[in-house]
Amino acid sequence: MSAEAQPMPAGELVRQLEAAFLPWLCRCQITHEDALVMRISDPANGDVLLQILGKPRASLSTTADLQRFVLQLRQELHEQVRLGEIRPGA
């Protein structure tokens, strides 16, 4: 079994996800069911812009999985910006 197929350590996954959404404020937790809970907020006012509840950590077991997930969420955030629902750069 290759190292790539093993799940990323929880702490590393959280660090990478929280850094991926700067300048927004991203807070992640891994639940006791080994699922991801994630909230991306506007740092200026604390409004939750995007929330993910219960995403299985196993679904983010490779770097490519993580990159796709981040890209998908960033696209959702940018769509909200485009629609005027949130401020760009907030």
Secondary structure, 3 states (H helix, E strand, C coil): CCHHHCCCCHHHHHHHHHHHCCCCEEEEEECCCCEEEEEEECCCCCCEEEEEEEEEHHHHCCHHHHHHHHHHHHHHHHHHHHCCCCCCCC
